[in-house]
Amino acid sequence: MGQLSVSTGPSTRCSAKQSKNRMGRTTAPVLAAYRATPHESTGMTPNKLFLGHEVRMPIDIVMGLPPDDGKAATTPHDYLDKLKNDAANAYRLAREKLRASAERRKWQYDLKVKPEQFGIGDWVYYHYPRKFQSKSAKWQKSYTGPYLIVRMIEPVNCVLQWSAKAKPFVVHIDKLKKCYGPTPTSWVASKSQ
């Protein structure tokens, strides 16, 4: 079996300084590559979105720039107009891509969701985790109740009540769990009569 040893002598401090210097030299190229890579969600590079154009890379110096498309700005006002239009187009395209990406993620999430059906008069537990100091969350109760569902607010909210005299409150059905244990008598039927 191997043994783990930690040293805090001068050699460790020296290697930490060397590691810090190495990190500084490698961070800039890594970030430059990240900023020049198109993102899946936006379809554009961060350089294009934030700067309005792609930055010149060392390969551009070696291979030369792409041919000019004839839209070069001749005055500072033309340049600003072109930059403004390019930025507006880039943000419009990014919004469209983000919308499509969000719809795709929602569709994938909805495939896995198995909604539980709750109705008026059902007894449920309400997910209400509380944090107590110096106690592990693992050993604390995260559900309280049982509560009675007194009203449904379609499609995903319902109104709970602890007792007939307690103040009702609205919760999302994702925070509920059906109660299968012993429950108090329901007062919903007596309210409707």
N, C-alpha and C positions, 0 to 999 in steps of 0.2 A: 504494500500500500504506500502511496505517496504521502508526503507530509507537506503541509502548507506553512511557509515561513514568511514573515513580513519583516523587512529591515528598514530602519529609519536613519541610517547613517548617511555620510556625505555622498556616497555613490548613488543613493536613491535620489537625493536632491539634484545631483548632476544629470541623471537620466531624465528626471522630470523636466528640467530646463531644456534638454535636447528635444524631448518629445514636444514641448510647447513650441519650439522653433520649427520643428518639422510640421506641426499642425498648421502654423501660420503660412508656411509655403504651400501646403496642399489645399487649404481652404479656399483660396481665391480661384484656382482653376476648377474646383468642384462646383462652386457657386456659379461661375461663369457658364459651365456646361448645363447646370440646372436652369439658369435663366434663358439659355438658348434652345432648350428642348420644348417642343410643343406639348402642352398638357392635354390629357385625354378629355377632361371635362370642358375646357374652353376651346380647344382646337388651336390655340395660339401660344406663343411663347410669352413669358413674363416681360421680356424686353419689348416686344411689340405692344403689349398692353400699357406698360408704364412709360416707355420712352417714345412710343409712336413709330418706331422703326427697329429693325434688327441691328445689332451692333456688328461691327466689323471684326472678324475673327482672323487669326494668323493665316488660315488657309486662303482668305480673301486677298491677303498681301501676295501670297505665292501665285495663286491662280488668276488674280485680277477680279474686279467687280463684275457683276452681270451687266449686260448691255443696258444702256439708258432707254427708258420707254418713252422719252420725249416729254415727260411731265416734270422736268427739272424746274425748280423755282428760280426766277431771275431777280426778284426783289425780296426784301425781308417780309413784306406783306403777303406776297405769293407763297413764301415758305410757311408762314404762320397759317394761312388759309389751308394749304395742303396738309399741314400737320394736324390742324383741327378736324378736317374731313377724314383723314386717315384714322385718327383716334376715335371719332364718332362711329365709323364703319367697323373698326376693331371691336369696340364695346358692344355694338349691335350684334355682331356675329358671336361674340362671347356670351351675351345674354341668351341668344337662341340655343347655343350649344349647352349652356348650363341648364336651361329649361328642359331640353331633351334628356340630358343626363339625370336630372331630378325625376322626371317622369319614368325613366328606365329603372332607377333605384326604387321608386315607389312601387312599380309593377313587380319587381323582384321581391320586395318586402311583402307585398300583399299575397304573393303565391304561398308564403310560409305561414301566414296568419290564420289561425283557427279561432274565430271569434266565439266566445261563450255567450249563450243567450240568457239574458236576465229579464224578468218580468216584474210587474207590480205585485207586491206581497211576498217576494223572495227574500230570504235572509242571507246576508252576505257578510264577509269580513272585509274591512277597509285597510289597504296598505298605507300605513302611516308610521314610517320608521322614525324613531327618536334617537338622538345622540346623547348618551350620558358620559360624563367625563370619567376616565380611567376604567371604562368597561368596554369589552370587545363587542363590536356590532354583531359578531357571530352568535353571541349568547343572548341577545336582546330580542324581544318580540317585535316583529315589524308589522304585524296585523293587529287591529283592534276590532272589537265588535262582540257579538253580531249586531248588524244594523238591518233595518227593514227598508226595502225599496218602496217608497210611497208614490213616486211619480217618475216617468221616463221622459227625458228630453232628447228626442231623436236627433241624430243617429247614434251618438256615442256617450251621452251624459245621462245621469240619473240623480234623483234626489233621495238622500238617505236620512233616516231618523233613528236615534238611539232608543227613544221611548215616545209615548203619545204626547208628552208635554215638552220634549226636547225640541230645540230649534233645528229644523231641517237644513241640510246643506247639499250643494251640488258637487258631484265628483265624476271623473272620467271612468268608463267601465274597465279600462286597463288596470285600474287600481283595486279592482274587486276580485274576490274569490268566494265561490259559493260555499255556504255553511251547510254541512251535512249533520252536525251534532244537534243536541237539544237546544231549542229556541223558545223564547217567551211567546205568549199568545199574540197574534196579530191584531192591531187596532185599525187597520185600513178598512176592513169591512164595516166596523162600527162607525167610522167617519162618514161613509157613503150613505148610511141609512138615515 
